[in-house]
Amino acid sequence: MWATEWDEIQPDIILTSKALGGGVPISAAIARDEILEAWGPGAHVSTQAGNVLACAAGNKLLDIVSDEAFLKTVQEKGKYFTEGLQTLQNKSPFIGRIDSRGLYIGVEIVKDKESKDPGVDEASAILNECLKEGIVFEKGGYFHNRLQFIPPLTITYETIDLTLSKLDKIFERVRNS
């Protein structure tokens, strides 16, 4: 469920927010008892602290996403999406490295596979074309040439297929422009 589990890291503290509330603003600091108890009463306060609605939403979301069957489905969808991107990688001169952890998928855009130079302009062109097609993601990486796909964990296979089909056409358009 947590990124630290991929590499068997035992973190001191995990900070989480955004999706934790399923649309309701909430954040959380998760740590071992000895760390949190060392803070003492009142050491961590906020105007948002203890919001009953946000806490209920967060608890429900954690119940859902910590279910082993749900997590297995997320892993399967991530593998399916990544394999589809790898198929596009074989066709496209722009796709360098693909990294994925479940449904968190990074696609490095390069000028060409030989030099592996960062494809900054190409990534911007791909992003602009994707926005026209209704595909929203963020660019990241040191050179802003990394497409970061972070879809909802409930994404359907049909939506993944549609996205891959659109990306195939977009990569071809950018290649020919």
Helices and strands as residue ranges (DSSP letters): G 3-7, E 13-16, G 18-21, E 28-31, H 33-39, H 52-65, H 68-91, E 95-101, E 104-109, H 120-132, E 138-140, E 146-149, H 157-176
